[in-house]
Amino acid sequence: MKILLVNPPIYDFAAYDFWLKPYGLLSVAGYLRGSADFKLFDYLDRLHPFAAQQTGLESDRWGRGRLYCEKVPNPACLKDIPRYFRRFGLPRELFIDFLTAWQSCDFVLIQTMMTYWYPGVREVIEDIRNAWPNAKIILGGNYVTLCGKHAQRLGADLIVSGTNLDPLWQYLGIAPDLNQPTFWQTYEKLKTGVLKLSDGCPFNCTYCSVPKVYSKFKARPLERSFTELELLCRLGVENIAFYDDALLFEPEKLLIPFLNGVLQRDIKVNFHTPNALNARFITKDLAKLMVRAGFKTFYLGFESASAKWQQQTGSKVFSDELAQACQYLIAAGAERQNITAYQILGHPKTDIQQLEASMRFVNSLGIRGMLAYFSPIPGTVDGGFCHKWVDMDEPLFHNKTAFPIIMLGFDEISRLKDLQRKLNLHLPAGKSNMTSRHL
């Protein structure tokens, strides 16, 4: 059996290789290891020979970098957004040539991510239908889970919603081996990789899609995680990002045993946390262990210093908890410039969010701030507030660049971006005594 794996191009105002890898797609292939002949076409692979020849796409010290892109017209519904729209990823002609060279296959598995990235999925389906009319196309991922009715319009043969993969195994007629590691070998060249020690999140933040995608928090078998880690190391990977949504939850059961295993095995890689850590769970001892085991960048989910806003959106982390976590990390040896706190920009409850005060509070801790643009997600509490601004049935309106501009205006978004840039350029040397009570 021949199976093609496709990570589609991205149509968006902005995109960046922030350790982007189609982890779910590769995990499925791993479960079917030895039962099919796999090929991968990853439009976002910056180590592909074509991308490697382009200037300006070089990786930074942690393996991140710009993606190859081309300007395209704004979608009609976003024509008034004063930003350039682009197609990020390898040229379409390369994929068409790839399909011609491989002749045909039995199944095509396509990973979907952001709901508003569906134009890239539609493009891939069109090209597969033209080249291989008899191939069966299967879609899975966040877009089809959150926007199932919309996804059905793209013409796939099977849509796999959520995390129950039984319909997929039945459709393929293959029994999976769930102990097998992710199929990273399908890349010809690999420098960055991904790990997940768990699925889901015990919190229920009103702006987050995780509770819609995963039914509950569940730890993954540690031995399988070690097998994946060792495979990545053998393939020459230097930087590994955790895709967990609650990496620090119950650390004595999961993260601490994993990191002790990393140290015992004398594994030398750089770990990163783009999905945001919950500062509430960072203790003095855990911070020391993380730094010793190789954590280099720490992204903390802060969102707002307003206690009222936090209480109304899930009470994930408060200002004094963020300040304490930063103190522990810095004392453990983490570099200040590699500690970043996210704050949501464009949230529908921005009137109580105190965003500017939150930005200045983060700056007072001597760490970097980063504005995380709000994307209205269907089925979430906060997504339900957004019908007054956009048509939530059109996934393009979920775009994280477009929605804040529609809600707050281009000038206000630009002002806040400039403020964040200036604050990051002038980080204080030490931590202030400011807490949530002073805001």
C-alpha positions in Angstrom: 0.0 0.0 0.0 1.3 3.5 -0.9 0.4 6.4 1.3 1.3 10.1 0.7 1.6 12.5 3.7 1.0 16.2 2.9 1.6 19.2 5.1 -0.2 21.9 3.1 1.0 25.5 2.3 -0.3 28.4 4.5 -2.4 31.2 3.1 -2.1 34.0 5.7 -0.9 37.5 6.4 2.0 36.2 8.4 3.7 32.9 9.1 7.0 31.8 10.5 8.7 28.5 11.1 8.4 28.5 14.9 9.4 24.8 15.1 6.5 23.9 12.7 6.2 20.2 12.1 3.2 18.0 11.1 3.5 16.0 14.3 0.0 14.5 14.2 0.5 13.3 10.6 3.9 11.8 11.3 2.5 10.1 14.4 -0.2 8.4 12.4 2.5 7.2 9.9 4.5 5.9 12.8 1.7 3.8 14.1 1.5 2.2 10.6 5.3 1.7 10.3 6.0 -1.4 8.2 2.4 -1.7 6.9 2.7 0.8 4.0 5.1 2.7 1.8 5.2 6.3 2.9 6.2 9.5 1.1 6.1 13.0 2.6 5.6 16.3 0.9 6.0 19.1 3.6 5.4 22.5 2.0 6.9 24.1 5.1 10.2 22.2 5.1 12.9 24.9 5.0 15.6 22.2 4.5 14.0 21.1 1.2 16.6 21.6 -1.7 14.5 24.4 -3.2 14.1 26.3 0.1 17.7 25.7 1.0 18.7 27.6 -2.2 16.7 30.7 -1.3 18.3 33.7 0.5 16.8 34.9 3.8 15.5 31.5 4.9 18.5 30.6 7.1 17.8 29.2 10.6 18.5 31.1 13.8 20.5 29.5 16.7 17.4 27.5 17.8 16.3 26.2 14.3 13.6 28.8 13.6 13.3 30.8 10.4 11.3 32.5 7.7 9.3 30.5 5.2 9.4 30.9 1.4 6.4 32.9 0.4 4.7 34.7 -2.5 2.2 37.6 -2.4 -1.3 36.6 -3.4 -4.6 38.7 -3.5 -6.4 39.1 -0.3 -9.6 36.9 0.0 -12.7 38.9 -0.8 -13.9 38.9 2.8 -10.5 40.3 4.0 -10.0 42.8 1.2 -10.1 45.7 3.7 -7.4 44.4 5.9 -4.4 46.7 5.2 -1.8 43.9 5.2 -0.2 41.9 2.4 -1.7 38.4 2.0 0.8 35.6 1.1 1.1 32.0 0.3 3.7 30.4 2.5 5.4 27.2 1.4 7.2 25.6 -1.5 5.9 26.5 -5.0 2.9 24.7 -6.2 4.8 23.4 -9.3 7.1 21.4 -7.1 4.2 19.4 -5.7 2.7 18.8 -9.2 6.1 17.5 -10.4 6.3 15.4 -7.3 2.9 13.8 -8.0 3.9 13.1 -11.6 7.2 11.5 -10.5 5.6 9.2 -8.0 2.9 8.2 -10.4 0.1 7.4 -8.0 -0.8 6.1 -4.5 -3.7 4.5 -2.7 -4.3 7.1 0.0 -3.3 10.7 0.8 -3.3 11.9 4.4 -3.4 15.7 4.9 -2.9 17.4 8.2 -5.0 20.5 8.9 -4.1 23.1 11.5 -5.6 26.6 11.8 -9.2 26.8 10.7 -8.4 29.8 8.5 -5.6 27.9 6.6 -8.1 25.9 4.6 -7.2 27.5 1.3 -3.9 25.6 1.4 -5.8 22.3 2.0 -8.2 23.1 -0.9 -5.2 23.7 -3.2 -3.6 20.4 -2.3 -6.9 18.5 -2.9 -7.3 20.1 -6.3 -3.8 19.0 -7.4 -4.2 15.5 -6.1 -7.6 15.1 -7.9 -6.0 16.3 -11.2 -3.0 14.0 -10.9 -4.4 11.0 -9.1 -8.2 10.8 -9.6 -8.4 7.4 -8.0 -6.5 8.1 -4.8 -8.5 8.4 -1.6 -8.0 11.6 0.3 -8.2 11.7 4.1 -8.3 14.9 6.2 -7.6 15.2 9.9 -6.6 17.8 12.4 -7.9 21.0 14.1 -9.7 22.5 11.1 -11.9 19.5 10.4 -12.5 19.0 14.2 -13.6 22.6 14.7 -15.3 23.3 11.3 -16.5 19.9 10.2 -19.3 21.1 8.0 -17.1 23.6 6.2 -14.3 21.0 5.7 -16.8 18.6 4.0 -17.0 21.1 1.1 -13.4 20.5 0.1 -14.1 17.1 -1.3 -12.1 14.7 0.8 -13.2 11.1 0.9 -12.9 10.8 4.7 -12.8 13.4 7.5 -11.3 12.3 10.8 -12.5 14.6 13.6 -11.0 14.8 17.0 -8.5 12.2 18.4 -10.5 9.0 17.8 -8.6 7.4 14.9 -10.6 4.2 14.7 -12.5 5.4 11.6 -9.1 6.0 9.9 -7.7 2.5 10.7 -11.0 0.9 9.5 -10.9 2.9 6.3 -7.3 2.0 5.6 -7.8 -1.6 6.6 -4.6 -1.6 8.7 -4.3 -2.3 12.4 -2.0 0.3 14.1 0.9 -0.4 16.5 0.4 2.4 19.0 3.8 1.7 20.6 5.7 2.8 17.5 7.4 6.2 17.5 6.7 9.1 15.1 7.8 8.5 11.6 10.6 11.1 11.4 12.7 9.1 9.0 10.4 10.3 6.1 12.4 13.6 6.1 15.6 13.5 3.9 17.1 16.1 6.3 16.1 17.0 9.8 17.4 19.6 12.3 14.3 20.3 14.4 11.8 18.0 15.9 8.7 17.8 18.2 7.8 15.8 21.3 4.5 15.4 23.2 4.5 13.9 26.7 0.7 14.4 27.1 -2.5 15.2 25.3 -5.1 17.7 26.3 -5.2 20.2 29.3 -6.9 20.1 32.7 -7.8 23.8 32.4 -10.8 25.1 30.5 -9.8 28.6 29.4 -12.6 30.4 27.5 -10.4 31.3 24.5 -8.8 27.9 23.9 -9.6 25.1 21.5 -7.9 22.3 23.4 -11.0 21.2 25.3 -12.8 20.9 22.0 -10.1 18.8 20.4 -9.1 16.6 23.4 -11.7 15.2 25.8 -9.4 15.3 28.8 -5.8 15.5 29.9 -3.9 12.2 29.3 -0.3 11.3 29.8 1.6 9.4 27.1 3.7 6.4 27.9 7.2 7.6 29.0 9.0 4.8 27.2 7.5 5.8 23.9 8.6 9.4 24.5 12.2 8.2 25.1 12.1 6.1 22.0 11.0 9.2 20.0 13.6 11.4 21.6 16.4 8.9 20.9 15.2 8.5 17.2 15.4 12.3 16.8 18.9 12.4 18.2 20.0 9.6 15.8 18.7 11.7 12.9 20.8 14.7 13.9 18.1 16.8 15.5 19.5 19.6 17.6 16.4 21.5 18.7 13.2 19.9 20.0 9.9 21.7 20.7 7.3 20.4 23.1 3.8 20.6 21.6 2.1 19.8 25.0 -0.7 22.1 26.1 0.0 21.4 29.8 3.6 20.2 29.9 4.0 21.2 33.6 0.8 19.6 35.0 1.5 17.0 37.6 5.3 17.1 36.8 6.2 14.5 39.4 4.3 11.9 37.2 5.5 13.0 33.8 8.0 15.8 33.1 10.3 15.2 36.1 10.8 11.4 35.3 11.3 12.3 31.7 14.0 15.0 32.4 15.7 12.7 34.9 15.8 10.1 32.1 17.3 12.6 29.7 20.1 13.4 32.2 20.7 9.7 32.9 21.0 9.0 29.2 23.3 12.0 28.8 21.2 13.3 25.9 22.4 16.7 24.6 19.7 18.7 22.8 18.0 22.0 23.1 14.4 22.0 24.4 11.8 24.7 23.6 8.2 25.4 24.7 6.3 27.4 22.0 2.9 26.2 23.3 3.4 28.1 26.5 4.1 26.9 30.0 1.8 27.5 33.0 3.9 29.6 35.3 1.9 28.5 38.3 3.6 25.1 38.2 7.2 26.3 38.0 9.0 25.6 41.3 12.6 26.3 42.3 13.6 22.7 41.9 11.7 22.2 38.6 13.3 25.3 37.1 16.8 23.9 38.0 16.0 20.5 36.5 14.6 22.0 33.3 17.7 24.2 32.7 20.1 21.2 33.5 18.2 19.0 31.1 18.6 21.4 28.2 15.6 23.8 28.1 16.7 26.9 26.3 13.6 29.0 25.6 10.7 29.4 28.0 7.4 30.8 26.7 5.0 31.5 29.5 1.2 31.9 29.0 0.3 35.1 30.9 -2.4 36.7 28.7 -3.3 39.5 31.1 -2.3 41.1 34.5 -5.9 41.9 35.2 -7.2 39.7 38.0 -10.8 40.3 36.8 -10.0 39.2 33.3 -8.2 36.1 34.5 -11.1 35.1 36.7 -13.5 35.5 33.8 -11.4 33.5 31.3 -10.2 30.5 33.4 -7.9 31.8 36.1 -4.9 30.2 34.5 -2.1 32.3 36.0 -1.9 35.6 38.0 0.8 38.2 38.1 2.5 37.2 41.3 2.8 33.6 40.0 4.4 34.9 36.8 6.9 37.0 38.8 7.8 34.0 41.0 8.3 31.7 38.0 10.6 34.2 36.3 12.6 34.6 39.5 13.1 30.8 39.7 14.0 30.4 36.1 16.6 33.2 36.2 18.1 31.9 39.4 18.4 28.5 37.8 20.4 29.9 34.9 17.9 30.6 32.2 18.8 33.7 30.1 16.4 36.6 30.5 16.2 37.2 26.7 15.0 33.6 26.3 12.1 34.0 28.7 9.0 35.3 27.0 5.5 36.0 28.3 2.5 35.9 25.9 -0.2 38.5 26.2 -3.4 38.2 24.1 -4.0 41.0 21.6 -7.5 41.6 20.3 -9.5 39.6 22.9 -13.3 40.5 22.9 -13.0 41.5 26.6 -10.2 43.9 26.0 -12.0 46.5 28.0 -11.1 44.7 31.3 -7.8 43.2 30.1 -5.6 46.1 30.9 -3.3 45.1 28.1 -0.8 48.1 28.3 -0.4 47.6 32.0 0.1 43.9 31.4 2.8 44.7 28.9 4.6 47.0 31.3 4.4 44.5 34.1 6.0 41.8 32.0 8.7 44.3 31.1 9.3 45.2 34.7 10.3 41.5 35.3 13.2 41.9 32.9 11.8 39.4 30.4 10.5 39.7 26.8 6.8 40.2 26.1 5.1 38.9 23.0 1.7 39.8 21.7 -0.3 36.6 20.9 -3.0 37.7 18.4 -6.5 36.5 19.4 -8.1 34.0 17.0 -11.9 33.5 17.6 -12.4 29.8 17.7 -15.8 28.3 17.0 -17.3 26.4 19.9 -15.4 28.3 22.6 -17.0 30.7 25.0 -15.0 33.7 23.7 -15.6 32.7 20.1 -19.3 33.0 20.8 -18.8 36.7 21.6 -17.3 37.4 18.2 -20.4 37.1 16.0 -21.0 40.8 16.6 -17.8 41.6 14.6 -17.4 38.7 12.0 -19.3 35.8 10.4 -17.9 32.9 12.4 -19.2 30.4 9.8 -16.4 31.7 7.5 -13.1 30.3 8.9 -11.1 33.1 7.1 -12.6 35.5 9.7 -10.9 33.4 12.5 -7.6 34.8 11.2 -5.5 36.1 14.1 -4.1 39.0 12.1 -7.5 40.1 10.7 -9.8 39.8 13.7 -7.9 42.1 16.1 -7.7 44.7 13.3 -11.5 44.3 12.6 -12.2 44.7 16.3 -9.7 47.4 17.4 -8.7 49.1 14.2 -5.4 49.0 12.3 -4.0 52.1 14.1 -4.5 50.8 17.6 -3.0 47.4 16.7 0.1 49.2 15.2 0.4 51.4 18.3 0.4 48.4 20.7 2.9 46.5 18.5 5.2 49.5 18.5 4.9 49.7 22.3 5.8 46.1 22.7 8.8 46.5 20.4 10.1 49.5 22.4 9.6 47.7 25.7 11.6 44.7 24.5 14.4 47.0 23.4 14.7 48.5 26.9 14.5 45.6 29.4 15.3 46.5 33.0 18.2 44.7 34.6 16.2 43.2 37.5 12.8 42.3 38.7 10.5 44.9 40.2 8.3 44.4 43.2 5.2 45.1 41.2 2.4 42.5 41.6 -1.2 42.2 40.4 -2.3 44.2 43.4 -0.5 47.3 42.0 -2.2 47.1 38.6 
